[in-house]
Every structure is written in C-alpha cells, then in structure tokens.
Amino acid sequence: MSGEVMDAFNKYVALDNKIRLLENKNIRKTYDSMKKRYDKIVAEVKDLETKYADSKKNTAKEKADVDQLDIKSFLSKEAFDEKMDKEKAEYLEALNKEEVFKRQLEAIKPQVKEVEDNLKKEKIAMDELEKLCQEQESLLSEIFDGAYGSDLENKLESDLDLIREKRQRIGNAKYKWTNGRILLQHACNQMAQANKRWAELENRNLQMPQKYAIATEVRNNQIAAIQNLRSCQTYLDNIDFPYCKPTEVQTLEKATNNIYIDMQSADRHKHAGECYRTTHRRASALLQWFDNVINTVIEKDVLQATKEESEASRALRSERIRLLKEKVEGEGGQLDVGDSDLPADDDEDPEIQAVIFKAEGEEENSLKPGNNDVGPAPTPIPLNELAPIPSQEDLFGDIEQLKKQHEKEVSDFQKAQEMNKARLQQGLEAKLAARRNRRTKPTAE
C-alpha cells in the first residue's frame, strides 16, 4: 500500500506544479477580461458600421446639393458663389467624416479576429486547468477517503483560495493597466506627430495640394490616437480617467472631422491647433498618471501578493505531505520526503518567473502613423499635482468583502465539523449503551 501512496505523492507533486504554473498565468481572470473587451469591440464595430453607412448617405446628399445648384435661381453671381462655397464646405466635411469612420473600421476590425483568436487560446488553457484541478481533487479524495486529511488542510486550502483570488485580481489589474499604457503611449506619439505637422500648415508658401496632404496625415494620426484612447478606456472600463475623458475625445473627433475646413482659415487653424495641443497635454498627463499607478501601487502589490500566495501554497503542500507520511507510516511503510522535494516556490521557479502578462497593445495598433520622428512631449506635471491614485477597490475590486466571505466559510465549516463530531460521539455513546444493555440484560430461560 505504501508504494501506491508514494505513486500518489509523485502524481500530486506533478499536478501541483502544472496547476500553479497555469494559475500564475491568471488564465481565468485574463479570459474574463478578454471576453468583456471582445464584446465591447464587437459592439463598437456594429456602431461604426451604422455610422459609416449613414455618413455615406449624407456624403451622397451633400454631393447632390453641389451638383444640383443652379446659378439661374440666384439673383447674382456673388450670391451663387457664396452658396456654392457653403455647399462645397458641407460636402467636404461630410466626405471627411465618412473617411474617418472608414479608417476607424479598418483599424478596429482586425482586433475582433485577434481577440477572438486569443480567447480561443485562453479557453483551451482554462479547460486544461480545470481538468488538472479535477484530477488533483479526485486524487486527494481517493487518498483521504473522500474527506479532508485534517481540519488544518481544509483551513490552509481555504486560505490559499482567498490569497490566490486576491493575487489574481491584482495580476489582472496589472495586465489591463500595462496594456492600456501601451495604447496610451501610441496615442501620445500620434498626437505629437499630428501637432508637429499641423504647425507646418502655417507656411504661406505651401500650395493647396501640399496642404491637403499634410492635413490628411494629421487627420490619420488623430484617428489612430482617438482609437487608441478609446481602446485604453475599454481595458479599464471601471476606472474614471482624470484626463482625456470621453467628452474630451469626442471634442477631438469633431475637430478632426472639420480638419479640411480648419486648414483654410488662419483663425480656425489656430483654434483647431489649440484643441489638438490641449488634448495632447491631457493625454501626456494621463500617461504620467498611469505610470504612477503602475509603479507605486500595482507593481508593489503584485510582488506582495505573489509572496503571500507562495507561502500559503507551500504551507498547504507541507501539510498534505505530512498527512501522506502519516498514512504510509500507519501502514508500516516509510516516505522519505523533505523540503527539498517540494515543488519550487513561485519566486524560485524559473519557468513560473518566465510567465509574463502579455502586452497585447503592441500588436493591436494597426494604425501606426506618428510612431517615428514624433514631436516633443508636453512638459511633465509635477507628481504632487497629478490626479489622485484610484482606491484599492477601484483597482482590484472589493477584497475586504472577499475576506469576510472567507471568514464566514471557515466559521461555517468549523461549526459543521463540531456538529459532526458531536453526532459521532452521540452515536458512539448510543452504541456503547446498547452493548452494555445487552451484557446486563437477563438471559431468557
């Protein structure tokens, strides 16, 4: 029998290593975040498709207004020219808006397929994790006859579940903030390039075709920046950004839609430039804020939570190995296992150390104008003037509620154990009383 238990021990160690590696990849939380993001991207694609279709109809209407304008219906050529200029401007604005929606669709559609593919990969890994957990549970149930090996084992397992959930939440926050930061950095670069090129339109020697070419480059950078800002917010939909709020991004989008009109007037060019520069400053401040949150809170909490999980995991494994030793020795065998035979802690295992939170943002930015030769970044905001860091609950969820739930579950289990012991004792006493009664009862003649 001891040989079977030794085989079970080896199998337990192998399963534990595989499970911990997958748990450290934050598979469940990553999948949940990715699924939410996928649903939002799909909804955004549908919304953009509707807007694009409507904009095409509006462009056709504005074009018809230009084509159907008849000088005969005007009292003077000046009145006709004024009306024609107005209709052409409206047509140009409609045409640009149509192009904006088209480019936004071209940028976001590949993300649907990419996130969908990543979801499938995460689902395969999640199914593998569930299979391994079930296999380990069946193994432990078989070893300990369907019960916990000890009350301590149950408590340690419950403690580990709580600590692991906390660490996974923190790890998931790191995953989302890191990916959001990448997208935000792209947006800042694109706005810097847009501002640099927009300023060049002040050159009086530029011909109209050159102006259109520069304005188109500015527009494309702004479209890419807007897309990245919105994708960044999608990653962190529960966080209220202190800078570059949705209304600010909408204002930038409206300015981008009017870019070909704004380039033709000095006053409008100046006003649009102020809008572009203000949004760029706000985006740069948001990037600073992201760095502050990641470096001063999330990174520190990831290290602390990983250490806590490592200690809780080792304590549970130690208790289970102690129980296995007892079982073998109770059957006359011997199980020579020391600390060196335990699976490595998370901070010691090089394979687990190699697991990183994938930065998807590097792959998603299909519109990348502005990544080279960008303009200067705005002057950084002093740290003491940056917006406050979000609360722990905003960052990681209600962990205090998790603790209360954990304490209640432990308390309920202990009460159930005490009741079971009382029932067992009552049953034993009843049996002893029945046996005593049999022994003292007079024998029938």
SESEGU-203883 format. One record per residue (C-alpha): residue number from 1; x, y, z. Coordinates in Angstrom, 1 decimal. Example, Ala and Ser with C-alpha at 12.3 -4.5 7.8 and 13.67 -1.06 7.14 Angstrom:
residues 2
+-----+--------+--------+--------+
| num |      x |      y |      z |
+-----+--------+--------+--------+
|   1 |   12.3 |   -4.5 |    7.8 |
|   2 |   13.7 |   -1.1 |    7.1 |
+-----+--------+--------+--------+
//
This chain:
residues 445
+-----+--------+--------+--------+
| num |      x |      y |      z |
+-----+--------+--------+--------+
|   1 |    0.0 |    0.0 |    0.0 |
|   2 |    2.8 |    2.4 |    0.8 |
|   3 |    4.0 |    2.1 |   -2.8 |
|   4 |    0.6 |    3.2 |   -4.0 |
|   5 |    0.7 |    6.2 |   -1.7 |
|   6 |    4.3 |    7.1 |   -2.9 |
|   7 |    3.0 |    7.0 |   -6.5 |
|   8 |    0.1 |    9.2 |   -5.4 |
|   9 |    2.5 |   11.6 |   -3.8 |
|  10 |    4.6 |   11.8 |   -7.0 |
|  11 |    1.4 |   12.4 |   -9.0 |
|  12 |    0.3 |   15.1 |   -6.6 |
|  13 |    3.6 |   16.9 |   -6.9 |
|  14 |    3.5 |   16.8 |  -10.7 |
|  15 |   -0.1 |   18.0 |  -10.8 |
|  16 |    0.6 |   20.8 |   -8.3 |
|  17 |    3.4 |   22.1 |  -10.4 |
|  18 |    1.3 |   22.2 |  -13.6 |
|  19 |   -1.6 |   23.8 |  -11.8 |
|  20 |    0.5 |   26.5 |  -10.1 |
|  21 |    2.1 |   27.4 |  -13.5 |
|  22 |   -1.3 |   27.8 |  -15.1 |
|  23 |   -2.7 |   29.7 |  -12.1 |
|  24 |    0.2 |   32.1 |  -12.3 |
|  25 |   -0.7 |   32.9 |  -15.8 |
|  26 |   -4.0 |   34.4 |  -14.5 |
|  27 |   -5.9 |   32.4 |  -17.1 |
|  28 |   -9.4 |   32.7 |  -15.6 |
|  29 |   -9.2 |   36.5 |  -14.9 |
|  30 |   -7.5 |   37.1 |  -18.3 |
|  31 |  -10.2 |   35.2 |  -20.1 |
|  32 |  -12.9 |   37.1 |  -18.3 |
|  33 |  -11.3 |   40.5 |  -19.1 |
|  34 |  -10.7 |   39.5 |  -22.7 |
|  35 |  -14.3 |   38.3 |  -23.1 |
|  36 |  -15.6 |   41.6 |  -21.8 |
|  37 |  -13.3 |   43.5 |  -24.2 |
|  38 |  -14.3 |   41.3 |  -27.1 |
|  39 |  -18.0 |   42.0 |  -26.5 |
|  40 |  -17.3 |   45.8 |  -26.4 |
|  41 |  -15.2 |   45.7 |  -29.6 |
|  42 |  -17.9 |   43.8 |  -31.4 |
|  43 |  -20.5 |   46.4 |  -30.3 |
|  44 |  -18.2 |   49.2 |  -31.3 |
|  45 |  -17.8 |   47.6 |  -34.8 |
|  46 |  -21.6 |   47.5 |  -35.2 |
|  47 |  -21.9 |   51.1 |  -34.1 |
|  48 |  -19.2 |   52.2 |  -36.5 |
|  49 |  -20.7 |   50.3 |  -39.4 |
|  50 |  -24.0 |   52.1 |  -38.8 |
|  51 |  -22.3 |   55.5 |  -38.6 |
|  52 |  -20.3 |   54.7 |  -41.7 |
|  53 |  -23.4 |   53.7 |  -43.7 |
|  54 |  -25.2 |   56.9 |  -42.5 |
|  55 |  -22.2 |   59.0 |  -43.4 |
|  56 |  -22.1 |   57.6 |  -46.9 |
|  57 |  -25.7 |   58.5 |  -47.4 |
|  58 |  -25.0 |   62.0 |  -46.1 |
|  59 |  -22.0 |   62.4 |  -48.4 |
|  60 |  -24.1 |   61.5 |  -51.4 |
|  61 |  -26.8 |   64.0 |  -50.3 |
|  62 |  -24.2 |   66.8 |  -49.9 |
|  63 |  -22.7 |   65.9 |  -53.3 |
|  64 |  -26.1 |   66.1 |  -54.9 |
|  65 |  -26.6 |   69.5 |  -53.3 |
|  66 |  -23.5 |   70.7 |  -55.0 |
|  67 |  -24.3 |   69.2 |  -58.4 |
|  68 |  -27.9 |   70.4 |  -58.4 |
|  69 |  -27.0 |   74.0 |  -57.5 |
|  70 |  -28.2 |   76.2 |  -60.5 |
|  71 |  -27.0 |   79.7 |  -61.0 |
|  72 |  -30.2 |   80.6 |  -62.7 |
|  73 |  -32.1 |   80.5 |  -59.4 |
|  74 |  -29.8 |   83.2 |  -57.9 |
|  75 |  -30.1 |   87.0 |  -58.3 |
|  76 |  -26.4 |   87.5 |  -58.6 |
|  77 |  -23.2 |   85.5 |  -59.3 |
|  78 |  -21.9 |   86.6 |  -55.8 |
|  79 |  -24.9 |   85.0 |  -54.1 |
|  80 |  -24.4 |   81.9 |  -56.2 |
|  81 |  -20.7 |   81.7 |  -55.3 |
|  82 |  -21.4 |   82.2 |  -51.6 |
|  83 |  -24.0 |   79.4 |  -51.7 |
|  84 |  -21.7 |   77.1 |  -53.7 |
|  85 |  -18.8 |   77.7 |  -51.2 |
|  86 |  -21.1 |   76.8 |  -48.4 |
|  87 |  -22.4 |   73.6 |  -50.1 |
|  88 |  -18.8 |   72.6 |  -51.1 |
|  89 |  -17.6 |   73.0 |  -47.5 |
|  90 |  -20.5 |   70.9 |  -46.2 |
|  91 |  -19.7 |   68.2 |  -48.8 |
|  92 |  -16.0 |   68.3 |  -47.9 |
|  93 |  -16.9 |   67.9 |  -44.2 |
|  94 |  -19.3 |   65.0 |  -44.9 |
|  95 |  -16.7 |   63.3 |  -47.1 |
|  96 |  -14.0 |   63.7 |  -44.4 |
|  97 |  -16.4 |   62.3 |  -41.8 |
|  98 |  -17.1 |   59.3 |  -44.0 |
|  99 |  -13.4 |   58.7 |  -44.4 |
| 100 |  -12.9 |   59.0 |  -40.6 |
| 101 |  -15.4 |   56.2 |  -39.9 |
| 102 |  -14.0 |   54.1 |  -42.7 |
| 103 |  -10.5 |   54.3 |  -41.2 |
| 104 |  -11.8 |   53.6 |  -37.7 |
| 105 |  -13.4 |   50.5 |  -39.0 |
| 106 |  -10.3 |   49.4 |  -40.8 |
| 107 |   -8.4 |   49.9 |  -37.5 |
| 108 |  -10.7 |   48.0 |  -35.3 |
| 109 |  -11.9 |   45.1 |  -37.4 |
| 110 |   -8.6 |   43.2 |  -37.2 |
| 111 |   -8.8 |   43.5 |  -33.4 |
| 112 |  -12.0 |   41.4 |  -33.4 |
| 113 |  -10.3 |   38.5 |  -35.1 |
| 114 |   -7.2 |   38.9 |  -32.9 |
| 115 |   -9.0 |   39.0 |  -29.6 |
| 116 |  -11.3 |   36.1 |  -30.8 |
| 117 |   -8.2 |   34.0 |  -31.5 |
| 118 |   -6.7 |   34.9 |  -28.1 |
| 119 |  -10.0 |   34.0 |  -26.4 |
| 120 |   -9.8 |   30.5 |  -28.0 |
| 121 |   -6.3 |   30.0 |  -26.8 |
| 122 |   -7.2 |   31.1 |  -23.3 |
| 123 |  -10.2 |   28.8 |  -23.3 |
| 124 |   -8.0 |   25.8 |  -24.2 |
| 125 |   -5.7 |   26.7 |  -21.3 |
| 126 |   -8.6 |   27.3 |  -18.9 |
| 127 |  -10.1 |   23.9 |  -19.8 |
| 128 |   -6.7 |   22.3 |  -19.2 |
| 129 |   -6.5 |   24.0 |  -15.8 |
| 130 |  -10.0 |   22.8 |  -14.9 |
| 131 |   -9.1 |   19.2 |  -15.9 |
| 132 |   -5.9 |   19.3 |  -13.8 |
| 133 |   -7.8 |   20.7 |  -10.8 |
| 134 |  -10.4 |   18.0 |  -11.1 |
| 135 |   -7.7 |   15.3 |  -11.4 |
| 136 |   -5.9 |   16.6 |   -8.3 |
| 137 |   -9.2 |   16.8 |   -6.4 |
| 138 |  -10.0 |   13.2 |   -7.3 |
| 139 |   -6.5 |   12.1 |   -6.3 |
| 140 |   -6.8 |   13.8 |   -2.9 |
| 141 |  -10.3 |   12.4 |   -2.4 |
| 142 |   -9.0 |    8.9 |   -3.1 |
| 143 |   -6.1 |    9.2 |   -0.7 |
| 144 |   -8.1 |   10.6 |    2.1 |
| 145 |  -11.3 |    8.6 |    1.6 |
| 146 |  -13.4 |   11.5 |    0.3 |
| 147 |  -12.7 |   13.8 |    3.2 |
| 148 |  -10.0 |   16.3 |    4.2 |
| 149 |   -6.9 |   14.8 |    5.6 |
| 150 |   -7.2 |   17.2 |    8.6 |
| 151 |   -9.0 |   20.3 |    9.7 |
| 152 |   -5.8 |   22.2 |    9.1 |
| 153 |   -5.6 |   21.0 |    5.5 |
| 154 |   -9.1 |   22.4 |    4.9 |
| 155 |   -8.2 |   25.8 |    6.5 |
| 156 |   -4.9 |   26.1 |    4.6 |
| 157 |   -6.7 |   25.3 |    1.3 |
| 158 |   -9.4 |   27.9 |    2.1 |
| 159 |   -6.7 |   30.4 |    3.0 |
| 160 |   -4.9 |   29.7 |   -0.3 |
| 161 |   -8.1 |   30.1 |   -2.3 |
| 162 |   -8.6 |   33.6 |   -0.8 |
| 163 |   -5.0 |   34.7 |   -1.3 |
| 164 |   -4.9 |   33.3 |   -4.8 |
| 165 |   -8.1 |   35.2 |   -5.7 |
| 166 |   -6.5 |   38.4 |   -4.4 |
| 167 |   -3.3 |   37.8 |   -6.3 |
| 168 |   -5.2 |   37.1 |   -9.5 |
| 169 |   -7.2 |   40.2 |   -9.2 |
| 170 |   -4.0 |   42.3 |   -8.7 |
| 171 |   -2.4 |   40.4 |  -11.6 |
| 172 |   -5.4 |   41.1 |  -13.8 |
| 173 |   -5.1 |   44.8 |  -12.9 |
| 174 |   -1.5 |   44.8 |  -14.0 |
| 175 |   -2.5 |   43.1 |  -17.2 |
| 176 |   -5.1 |   45.7 |  -18.0 |
| 177 |   -3.1 |   48.8 |  -16.9 |
| 178 |    0.0 |   47.6 |  -18.7 |
| 179 |   -1.9 |   47.0 |  -22.0 |
| 180 |   -3.8 |   50.3 |  -21.6 |
| 181 |   -0.5 |   52.1 |  -21.1 |
| 182 |    0.9 |   50.8 |  -24.3 |
| 183 |   -2.1 |   52.1 |  -26.2 |
| 184 |   -1.9 |   55.4 |  -24.4 |
| 185 |    1.8 |   55.8 |  -25.4 |
| 186 |    0.9 |   55.2 |  -29.0 |
| 187 |   -1.8 |   57.8 |  -28.8 |
| 188 |    0.6 |   60.4 |  -27.3 |
| 189 |    3.1 |   59.7 |  -30.1 |
| 190 |    0.4 |   60.1 |  -32.7 |
| 191 |   -0.9 |   63.4 |  -31.3 |
| 192 |    2.7 |   64.7 |  -31.1 |
| 193 |    3.2 |   64.0 |  -34.7 |
| 194 |   -0.2 |   65.5 |  -35.6 |
| 195 |    0.6 |   68.7 |  -33.8 |
| 196 |    4.0 |   69.0 |  -35.4 |
| 197 |    2.6 |   68.6 |  -38.9 |
| 198 |   -0.4 |   70.9 |  -38.1 |
| 199 |    2.0 |   73.7 |  -37.2 |
| 200 |    3.7 |   73.3 |  -40.6 |
| 201 |    0.5 |   74.4 |  -42.3 |
| 202 |    1.3 |   78.0 |  -41.3 |
| 203 |    3.9 |   78.1 |  -44.0 |
| 204 |    2.5 |   80.5 |  -46.6 |
| 205 |    4.5 |   79.0 |  -49.4 |
| 206 |    2.5 |   75.8 |  -49.4 |
| 207 |    0.3 |   75.0 |  -52.3 |
| 208 |   -3.2 |   73.7 |  -51.8 |
| 209 |   -2.3 |   70.0 |  -52.8 |
| 210 |    0.5 |   70.1 |  -50.2 |
| 211 |   -1.8 |   71.5 |  -47.6 |
| 212 |   -4.3 |   68.7 |  -48.2 |
| 213 |   -1.6 |   66.1 |  -48.0 |
| 214 |   -0.4 |   67.4 |  -44.6 |
| 215 |   -3.9 |   67.8 |  -43.3 |
| 216 |   -4.6 |   64.2 |  -44.3 |
| 217 |   -1.6 |   63.0 |  -42.4 |
| 218 |   -2.7 |   65.0 |  -39.4 |
| 219 |   -6.2 |   63.5 |  -39.7 |
| 220 |   -4.9 |   59.9 |  -39.9 |
| 221 |   -2.7 |   60.4 |  -36.8 |
| 222 |   -5.6 |   61.9 |  -34.9 |
| 223 |   -7.9 |   59.0 |  -35.9 |
| 224 |   -5.3 |   56.5 |  -34.7 |
| 225 |   -4.9 |   58.4 |  -31.4 |
| 226 |   -8.6 |   58.5 |  -30.8 |
| 227 |   -8.9 |   54.8 |  -31.5 |
| 228 |   -6.1 |   54.1 |  -29.0 |
| 229 |   -7.5 |   56.3 |  -26.3 |
| 230 |  -10.9 |   54.6 |  -26.6 |
| 231 |   -9.2 |   51.1 |  -26.6 |
| 232 |   -7.3 |   52.2 |  -23.5 |
| 233 |  -10.5 |   53.1 |  -21.8 |
| 234 |  -12.1 |   49.8 |  -22.8 |
| 235 |   -9.3 |   47.9 |  -20.9 |
| 236 |  -10.2 |   49.9 |  -17.8 |
| 237 |  -13.9 |   50.5 |  -18.1 |
| 238 |  -14.3 |   50.6 |  -14.3 |
| 239 |  -11.8 |   53.5 |  -13.9 |
| 240 |  -12.8 |   57.1 |  -14.2 |
| 241 |   -9.9 |   58.7 |  -16.1 |
| 242 |   -8.9 |   62.1 |  -14.7 |
| 243 |   -7.7 |   63.2 |  -18.1 |
| 244 |   -8.9 |   62.6 |  -21.6 |
| 245 |  -12.4 |   61.8 |  -20.6 |
| 246 |  -14.9 |   60.5 |  -23.3 |
| 247 |  -16.2 |   64.0 |  -23.8 |
| 248 |  -12.7 |   65.3 |  -24.5 |
| 249 |  -12.1 |   62.5 |  -27.0 |
| 250 |  -15.4 |   63.4 |  -28.7 |
| 251 |  -14.3 |   67.0 |  -29.0 |
| 252 |  -11.0 |   65.9 |  -30.6 |
| 253 |  -13.0 |   63.7 |  -33.0 |
| 254 |  -15.3 |   66.7 |  -34.0 |
| 255 |  -12.2 |   68.8 |  -34.7 |
| 256 |  -10.7 |   66.0 |  -36.8 |
| 257 |  -13.9 |   65.8 |  -38.8 |
| 258 |  -13.6 |   69.6 |  -39.7 |
| 259 |   -9.9 |   69.4 |  -40.5 |
| 260 |  -10.0 |   70.3 |  -44.2 |
| 261 |  -12.2 |   73.4 |  -43.4 |
| 262 |  -10.0 |   74.4 |  -40.5 |
| 263 |   -6.8 |   74.3 |  -42.6 |
| 264 |   -8.1 |   77.0 |  -44.9 |
| 265 |   -8.6 |   79.8 |  -42.3 |
| 266 |   -5.9 |   81.2 |  -40.0 |
| 267 |   -8.4 |   81.7 |  -37.2 |
| 268 |   -9.8 |   78.2 |  -37.5 |
| 269 |   -6.4 |   76.7 |  -37.9 |
| 270 |   -5.3 |   78.4 |  -34.7 |
| 271 |   -8.4 |   77.2 |  -32.8 |
| 272 |   -8.1 |   73.6 |  -34.0 |
| 273 |   -4.4 |   73.7 |  -33.0 |
| 274 |   -5.3 |   74.7 |  -29.5 |
| 275 |   -7.7 |   71.8 |  -29.3 |
| 276 |   -5.1 |   69.4 |  -30.6 |
| 277 |   -2.4 |   70.6 |  -28.2 |
| 278 |   -4.7 |   70.6 |  -25.2 |
| 279 |   -5.7 |   67.0 |  -25.8 |
| 280 |   -2.1 |   66.1 |  -26.2 |
| 281 |   -1.2 |   67.7 |  -22.9 |
| 282 |   -4.1 |   65.9 |  -21.2 |
| 283 |   -3.0 |   62.5 |  -22.8 |
| 284 |    0.5 |   63.0 |  -21.6 |
| 285 |   -0.7 |   63.8 |  -18.1 |
| 286 |   -2.8 |   60.6 |  -18.3 |
| 287 |    0.3 |   58.6 |  -19.3 |
| 288 |    2.1 |   60.0 |  -16.3 |
| 289 |   -0.8 |   59.1 |  -14.1 |
| 290 |   -0.7 |   55.5 |  -15.5 |
| 291 |    3.0 |   55.2 |  -14.7 |
| 292 |    2.4 |   56.5 |  -11.1 |
| 293 |   -0.4 |   54.0 |  -10.5 |
| 294 |    1.5 |   51.0 |  -12.0 |
| 295 |    4.9 |   51.8 |  -10.3 |
| 296 |    3.8 |   52.9 |   -6.9 |
| 297 |    0.8 |   50.6 |   -6.3 |
| 298 |    0.3 |   47.8 |   -8.7 |
| 299 |    3.9 |   46.5 |   -9.0 |
| 300 |    4.3 |   46.6 |   -5.3 |
| 301 |    1.1 |   44.8 |   -4.6 |
| 302 |    1.9 |   42.2 |   -7.3 |
| 303 |    5.1 |   41.3 |   -5.5 |
| 304 |    3.5 |   41.2 |   -2.1 |
| 305 |    0.5 |   39.1 |   -3.2 |
| 306 |    2.8 |   36.7 |   -5.1 |
| 307 |    4.9 |   36.2 |   -1.9 |
| 308 |    1.8 |   35.6 |    0.2 |
| 309 |    0.5 |   33.1 |   -2.3 |
| 310 |    3.8 |   31.3 |   -2.4 |
| 311 |    3.9 |   31.0 |    1.4 |
| 312 |    0.2 |   29.8 |    1.5 |
| 313 |    0.8 |   27.3 |   -1.3 |
| 314 |    3.9 |   25.8 |    0.5 |
| 315 |    2.1 |   25.6 |    3.8 |
| 316 |   -0.7 |   23.6 |    2.2 |
| 317 |    1.7 |   21.3 |    0.3 |
| 318 |    3.7 |   20.7 |    3.5 |
| 319 |    0.5 |   19.7 |    5.4 |
| 320 |   -0.6 |   17.3 |    2.7 |
| 321 |    2.8 |   15.7 |    2.6 |
| 322 |    2.8 |   15.4 |    6.3 |
| 323 |   -0.6 |   13.6 |    6.1 |
| 324 |    0.7 |   11.3 |    3.3 |
| 325 |    3.7 |   10.4 |    5.5 |
| 326 |    1.4 |    9.6 |    8.4 |
| 327 |   -0.7 |    7.4 |    6.1 |
| 328 |    2.3 |    5.5 |    4.8 |
| 329 |    3.8 |    5.1 |    8.3 |
| 330 |    0.5 |    4.0 |    9.7 |
| 331 |    0.6 |    1.1 |    7.2 |
| 332 |    4.1 |    0.1 |    8.2 |
| 333 |    5.9 |    1.9 |    5.3 |
| 334 |    8.1 |    4.9 |    5.0 |
| 335 |    8.0 |    8.1 |    2.9 |
| 336 |   11.3 |   10.0 |    2.9 |
| 337 |   10.4 |   13.4 |    1.7 |
| 338 |   11.9 |   16.7 |    2.8 |
| 339 |   11.5 |   20.4 |    1.9 |
| 340 |   13.9 |   20.0 |   -1.0 |
| 341 |   11.4 |   17.5 |   -2.6 |
| 342 |    8.6 |   20.1 |   -2.5 |
| 343 |    7.8 |   22.0 |   -5.8 |
| 344 |    9.7 |   25.2 |   -6.0 |
| 345 |    8.1 |   28.4 |   -4.7 |
| 346 |    6.9 |   30.8 |   -7.3 |
| 347 |    9.8 |   33.2 |   -6.7 |
| 348 |   12.3 |   30.4 |   -7.2 |
| 349 |   10.8 |   28.5 |  -10.2 |
| 350 |   12.4 |   29.8 |  -13.4 |
| 351 |    9.5 |   28.5 |  -15.6 |
| 352 |    7.0 |   30.5 |  -13.5 |
| 353 |    9.3 |   33.5 |  -13.5 |
| 354 |    9.2 |   33.4 |  -17.3 |
| 355 |    5.5 |   33.9 |  -17.3 |
| 356 |    4.7 |   37.5 |  -18.0 |
| 357 |    1.5 |   39.4 |  -18.5 |
| 358 |    1.2 |   39.6 |  -22.3 |
| 359 |    1.2 |   43.2 |  -23.6 |
| 360 |   -1.4 |   42.9 |  -26.3 |
| 361 |   -1.4 |   46.6 |  -27.1 |
| 362 |    1.8 |   46.2 |  -29.0 |
| 363 |    0.0 |   44.0 |  -31.6 |
| 364 |   -3.3 |   45.8 |  -31.8 |
| 365 |   -2.2 |   49.3 |  -33.0 |
| 366 |   -2.9 |   48.6 |  -36.7 |
| 367 |   -2.8 |   52.4 |  -37.4 |
| 368 |    0.7 |   53.5 |  -36.5 |
| 369 |    1.3 |   56.9 |  -38.1 |
| 370 |    3.3 |   59.1 |  -35.8 |
| 371 |    5.5 |   56.4 |  -34.2 |
| 372 |    8.6 |   57.8 |  -35.9 |
| 373 |   10.0 |   61.3 |  -35.8 |
| 374 |    7.4 |   62.5 |  -33.3 |
| 375 |    7.2 |   66.0 |  -32.0 |
| 376 |    8.2 |   67.0 |  -28.4 |
| 377 |    6.2 |   65.7 |  -25.5 |
| 378 |    4.5 |   68.3 |  -23.2 |
| 379 |    6.2 |   69.4 |  -20.0 |
| 380 |    5.5 |   66.7 |  -17.3 |
| 381 |    3.2 |   67.6 |  -14.5 |
| 382 |    4.8 |   67.6 |  -11.0 |
| 383 |    3.9 |   64.4 |   -9.2 |
| 384 |    2.2 |   66.3 |   -6.4 |
| 385 |   -0.1 |   67.9 |   -8.9 |
| 386 |   -1.1 |   64.6 |  -10.6 |
| 387 |   -4.7 |   63.3 |  -10.0 |
| 388 |   -5.0 |   61.0 |   -7.0 |
| 389 |   -4.4 |   57.3 |   -7.4 |
| 390 |   -7.6 |   55.2 |   -7.6 |
| 391 |   -8.8 |   53.4 |   -4.5 |
| 392 |   -7.8 |   49.8 |   -3.8 |
| 393 |  -11.4 |   48.8 |   -4.5 |
| 394 |  -11.4 |   50.5 |   -7.9 |
| 395 |   -8.1 |   48.9 |   -8.8 |
| 396 |   -8.7 |   45.4 |   -7.5 |
| 397 |  -12.3 |   45.0 |   -6.5 |
| 398 |  -13.8 |   44.6 |   -3.0 |
| 399 |  -11.1 |   42.4 |   -1.5 |
| 400 |  -12.4 |   43.2 |    2.0 |
| 401 |  -15.7 |   41.5 |    1.1 |
| 402 |  -13.7 |   38.5 |   -0.1 |
| 403 |  -12.0 |   38.3 |    3.3 |
| 404 |  -15.4 |   38.5 |    5.1 |
| 405 |  -16.8 |   35.8 |    2.9 |
| 406 |  -13.7 |   33.6 |    3.6 |
| 407 |  -14.0 |   34.1 |    7.3 |
| 408 |  -17.7 |   33.1 |    7.2 |
| 409 |  -16.9 |   30.0 |    5.2 |
| 410 |  -14.2 |   28.9 |    7.6 |
| 411 |  -16.5 |   29.6 |   10.6 |
| 412 |  -19.4 |   27.6 |    8.9 |
| 413 |  -17.0 |   24.7 |    8.2 |
| 414 |  -15.8 |   24.6 |   11.8 |
| 415 |  -19.3 |   24.6 |   13.1 |
| 416 |  -20.2 |   21.8 |   10.8 |
| 417 |  -17.1 |   19.8 |   12.0 |
| 418 |  -18.1 |   20.3 |   15.6 |
| 419 |  -21.6 |   19.2 |   14.9 |
| 420 |  -20.3 |   16.1 |   13.1 |
| 421 |  -18.0 |   15.3 |   16.0 |
| 422 |  -20.9 |   15.7 |   18.4 |
| 423 |  -23.1 |   13.4 |   16.3 |
| 424 |  -20.3 |   10.8 |   16.0 |
| 425 |  -19.8 |   11.0 |   19.8 |
| 426 |  -23.6 |   10.6 |   20.4 |
| 427 |  -23.7 |    7.7 |   18.0 |
| 428 |  -20.7 |    6.0 |   19.8 |
| 429 |  -22.3 |    6.5 |   23.2 |
| 430 |  -25.6 |    5.1 |   22.0 |
| 431 |  -23.8 |    2.0 |   20.6 |
| 432 |  -21.9 |    1.6 |   23.9 |
| 433 |  -25.1 |    1.9 |   25.9 |
| 434 |  -26.8 |   -0.7 |   23.7 |
| 435 |  -23.9 |   -3.1 |   24.1 |
| 436 |  -23.9 |   -2.6 |   27.9 |
| 437 |  -27.6 |   -3.2 |   27.9 |
| 438 |  -27.1 |   -6.4 |   26.0 |
| 439 |  -24.5 |   -7.6 |   28.5 |
| 440 |  -26.6 |   -6.8 |   31.6 |
| 441 |  -29.9 |   -8.0 |   30.3 |
| 442 |  -31.1 |  -11.3 |   31.9 |
| 443 |  -30.8 |  -14.3 |   29.6 |
| 444 |  -34.2 |  -15.8 |   28.7 |
| 445 |  -34.8 |  -19.1 |   30.2 |
+-----+--------+--------+--------+
//
